[in-house]
């Protein structure tokens, strides 16, 4: 049997929980499905230093637990489950959870976030769980006093390299360009860290090792006169090269940009479909910050309430 509700939120990062806090305080009786990774990406980050209100920083896991509790306090119905399909062609909108349960809703707030990207090398599959990881905070513990490499030149890569440098004996940071894209403060920390060696102009060709990763084949200055192939001995290979928005099931109905980010009307959380909103990283190719995601979750919730009022549903 189909369940009929007024407001469905998919995703449990800062955007989803903030939308749940606002919509439950507005008496919309929201149902929130947590998705694949309850609490979202912040649950696997280390210290959150830049969310306003935490002068001493807070662990990502703790912050998400606080947001969850805050949403529960106002009556949000938070459930385990993943949205696997949808029909957004007619009202009420239908969302399928875990391939079986169907929910019909007047408003939908999509906060499905984004997932870590891989390079696409066959060796990433071959050594999955055997030295290849996209989450330093999840797996870093296994590399205490070992040698690891992190790929990427953004804030994520710098954050992962610094975290791993606190555990491992040595960290290579493999950067394909001749500069880091990360914020200045992160660049300074990485470039001045005695355990981190940054390899600029470097790409990964493959990994090697008997059963577990024992090293990486790299190429430096690819395509240039001084191109050079080198091998480094490592025990762990960490990817930090950005994220892919989790918009797949909605693409058939809602326009996305060329990278899959859901398009919203400028400055709002409105998608092309009335009553359907998108907030957080799934709709944000530019900022991808927890505080921005929380703000957009708030905007989506207020807009959902206005939509329900304007259409006479409440
Ligand atoms: P970014 O998109 O900022 O950086 C991705 C990095 O990976 C770039 O250096 C890019 O190289 C590199 N890269 C991408 N594809 C490949 C590839 N195939 N091979 C090798 N290298 C590759 O992603 P992040 O996840 O680092 O950050 C996303 C957003 O989140 C940013 O806005 C960032 O500021 C923010 N963030 C903020 C944090 C904080 O404030 N504490 C922490 C983490 C993230 P190239 O430069 O050559 O394109």
Boltz pocket constraint, residues with backbone or C-beta under 6 A from the ligand:
constraints:
  - pocket:
      binder: B
      contacts: [[A, 50], [A, 118], [A, 119], [A, 151], [A, 152], [A, 153], [A, 154], [A, 155], [A, 156], [A, 157], [A, 159], [A, 174], [A, 175], [A, 176], [A, 177], [A, 179], [A, 180], [A, 181], [A, 183], [A, 202], [A, 240], [A, 241], [A, 242], [A, 243], [A, 286], [A, 287], [A, 288], [A, 289]]
      max_distance: 6.0
